[in-house]
Amino acid sequence: MTYAELVFVPSPGMGHLISMVEMAKLLIDREPQLSVTVLIMKLPFDSDFDSYANSLATSMDTARIRFVHLPRVNIDIEFSAGTFLTSFVEGNKPQVKRAVADIANSAGSNRQLGGLFLDMFCTTMIELADEIGVPSYVFFTSSAAFLGLMLHLQSLQDEQHLDITEFKDSATELDFPSFKNRLPAKVLPSVVLMKESVRTFLELARRMRATKGIVINTFDELEPHAVASLAGLGAPAVYPMGPLLNLNTKTKKKADGGRQGDGIMEWLDEQPPSSVVFLCFGSAGSFREDQVKEIAYALERSGHPFLWSLRRPPPKGKFELPSDCSDPAEVLPEGFLDRTASVGKVIGWAPQAAVLAHPAIGGFVSHCGWNSTLESVWYGVAVATWPIYAEQQFNAFELLVELGLAVEIKMDYRVNFQMESDVTVTADEIEGGIRKLMEEAGGDRRKKVKELGEKSRKALAEGGSSYLSLGCLIEDILSNMP
């Protein structure tokens, strides 16, 4: 028997790494001929990503997934919109090349390099696979609809020479093959609306077409129209294999002795079923003080029990992730914590999957990151959309209009690369969204989300759509080994 070693190259984001590792687990659990090496590119600054990546090697209980931490590259990276990730990936390409070559050279008569799996932001590395003579695959961490958007915009740019940046601040609605509904230009991701980044970003889509296949973190039953549209957009073989989620999150202990990390689940245990609105905006989501106060006013006026993950923005001009507030009272309205002590809980970091799984949760005010979207579907929790950056505005539109799984707080809210916005969402808008989310118990939207949650589990089970897609991918990998 010949064993195939697969090399995974995730980009340096928690959602990208976590879902890619979950895919690796599925592959090796299903096929004994496969093993995986994950190459970890270190960010040029300390972050939770680095510490999480370091912990993976010790927490994994399999000998067939190993992690190689590449040395941090001292490269001059411009911390500006649309250029950081590209510069980072290009700067790391030489040592990724060396690591892949070492793996290829160390293969024996019964073990050989079977292919590269590249994160959607690392597709410029397909040339490394071509040089060694192994197939390359893309791991796409967003939705099938967003892949369709990228492929379609790249065609418009290359074939019709359309300047996509002209849609910035436009009220135009656009037709896209991956959506049944017309898409407002205002929810296009910032990266395609800026001249300094659009061509580089769409180059990623151009290169995806040259790979053996694209693994997408979605499932057929969630996005049937979008998945079906991809072949007509010139995509290679597509493998919807989701939802790929790490649902075993624990309540995180904090450096302050766990003051904010402890007590979350115990507090939820005391709340009635489906009564609590959960507010959480991802690992990079935070708001300035005036916006925090508007959220607080809305929560207090709504009267619904709430669990609010409140993070402090990074210092101005610093390229860092948000951190927990040492004293939330400093940014909240005076007396807010005392007045809401019987109905609400303000926390820092939240064990999101564990919270969404709790029967007390009745709704989720979310930034609409794709992993968070899949978690909300898995646990059957309806969403109120409040996107912040990346493709989250697009995801919000898909959830709200295309799929009918959400209500709106603000669909086109966005921040710049310094995580600042010139828009303040009012307490009235927030309160209205929360009331609509929480006060339609038994409504069609909640039923639809819960049905999709059941379908997401069936998709991964034996005979399900994602299970069958995984089988097709393994067959392709083994039949295309050099």
Salt bridges, closest charged atoms under 4 A:
GLU5 OE1 - ARG111 NH1 3.37
GLU22 OE2 - LYS25 NZ 3.01
ASP46 OD1 - ARG72 NH2 3.55
ASP50 OD2 - ARG72 NH2 2.91
GLU90 OE1 - LYS93 NZ 3.36
ASP119 OD2 - HIS16 ND1 2.75
GLU127 OE2 - LYS93 NZ 3.49
GLU131 OE1 - LYS97 NZ 3.14
ASP158 OD2 - ARG206 NE 2.74
ASP163 OD2 - LYS195 NZ 2.88
ASP169 OD2 - LYS168 NZ 3.84
GLU173 OE1 - ARG182 NE 3.90
ASP175 OD2 - ARG182 NH1 2.84
GLU203 OE1 - ARG206 NH1 1.85
GLU203 OE2 - ARG207 NE 2.97
ASP256 OD2 - ARG259 NE 3.52
ASP262 OD1 - LYS253 NZ 2.83
ASP269 OD1 - HIS358 NE2 2.66
GLU289 OE2 - LYS293 NZ 2.90
ASP290 OD1 - ARG288 NE 2.67
GLU300 OE2 - ARG339 NE 2.55
ASP324 OD2 - LYS254 NZ 2.94
ASP324 OD1 - ARG311 NE 2.71
ASP412 OD2 - LYS186 NZ 4.00
GLU420 OE2 - LYS316 NZ 2.38
ASP428 OD1 - ARG301 NH2 2.55
GLU429 OE2 - LYS410 NZ 3.70
GLU431 OE1 - ARG301 NE 3.00
GLU431 OE2 - ARG435 NE 2.94
GLU439 OE2 - HIS304 NE2 3.06
GLU439 OE2 - ARG435 NH1 3.15
GLU440 OE2 - ARG445 NH1 2.71
